[in-house]
């Protein structure tokens, strides 16, 4: 697959990634992404027909714990809310989610 | 460039191991040591810009607490009183953690990373947070949204990245130890460019809990030090199982400091032909080959080996890492923490503008690369394909490790380049990682140590790669190499500006000016 990235592709990806881009950024990223994707495209020359994918180098097993908080170790509500851009009482304040 | 032996030994010339021993023996106080390092930072960092923040009062409090425990006859930990510089993507409760990004510029951590908690228990002193490429994405620390760190060996050049601040801090002796993180070489490459030891442990050796994630299947936290003994000391403290990180293995942590003393005779070293390429800097090549001769002098056998899929590593990394990053960085959305745009009309705009305004260009580039590679229609061609090639890369190493015990390569294809030299073309910058990336993909331990200098007096690094969980062997080889060379003892010329300060230190009860 040869990469032919258009400005529309970049706009689509930016929307998926929730990134607002200026027109200048869209131009710049289109060119840069195209060049990077072209380099990456070399992987298509490799035969991986019967090769299993590696998602993690170690075999992973799920780790369970009790559903309990530990404010002393992990921070209390007050400290957490201090980082909030906008808070009201014990809640994070955001734009309307449901119209 | 070695320190003048006839001057009284100053605290900032000591190794971490020496600091621990002498504080234990009450030859001087932890407070005096921390004060000396803070003074040195105050003098040197104006030129180097390694620190995003210096924790002056908190560090002194920690140091005094060590002294108080010793005075009461209580036991103190294995790093008691040793100042440690911490990369600014590791959470320290109550301190800012910015990842050198505008999007987290005012964020204050509400808990300690596991490695930080372990270091606290060991009695270490957190001296400050060091600069990095934004969200650890970069190879020069130029992507930091906060400041540009200089290479202590040449202030017009980069220190490497992404852990450039930590590497520069240790190189200039502003801290005897530092922590960094390594996803594609971000500890090893700056270590090589700054002439210090930098170590990426095996994936799963050290808990990533509290490390602000970049790529979860590649990230590892690791030590910077001026020598193998100190690196071993720090690694032993931070390694080990952690319930908070499901990717850490249940394996006992060896006593690396005992292990490094064992002999290296008979160790089998392999030089992969794909890592000694035509385009490489000739001085780097020469220094590395000379270092290999030194290794042979230690009794190791050396042979040429092959890692056939080496050329694919960069491409695999630049699909997998950005893909994982696009997921990990989606949490920075202006909602619960971090930068929120002042001008949004609805929720979508809040997300898009906060992230668009808060993230720097390299971060945005990688998020988009990753999002593209994972998106419908492209997932198989890019992400799934890269995962399969990752298997081939790992298999190359498995095969080779049947014939050799350690793989030796240059760490970086070039010495430190000039600030601004590679910022125009992202791909040029990515090529800095060609020798370091494979180790993260295969999950292996990798270490870089100083092995020489170019004519322009720029450091060259030697890289050792080992089998999973054989950190001991890499440290051992490094330790023995240090015994027959003195590269690790050299200090950058900028340090001698601070020569004045050495005269005033030395007294265990030096009063606070």
Interface residues (C-beta under 8 A of the other chain):
Chain A: X1 X9 X10 X13 X14 X15 X16 X17 X18 X19 X20 X21 X25 X29 X32 X33 X35 X36 X37 X39 X40 X41 X42 X43 X44 X46 X48 X51 X52 X53 X54 X55 X56 X57 X58 X60 X61 X62 X63 X65 X73 X74 X75 X76 X79 X80 X82 X83 X84 X85 X86 X92 X94 X95 X96 X97
Chain B: X93 X106 X107 X108 X110 X111 X203 X204 X217 X243 X246 X247 X249 X309 X311 X312 X314 X315 X316 X318 X319 X326 X330 X333 X334 X335 X336 X337 X338 X339 X340 X344 X346 X347 X348 X349 X350 X351 X352 X353 X355 X356 X357 X359 X361 X364 X365 X367 X368 X369 X371 X372 X375 X381 X382 X384 X385 X386 X387 X388 X389 X390 X391 X392 X394 X426 X427 X430 X442 X443 X468
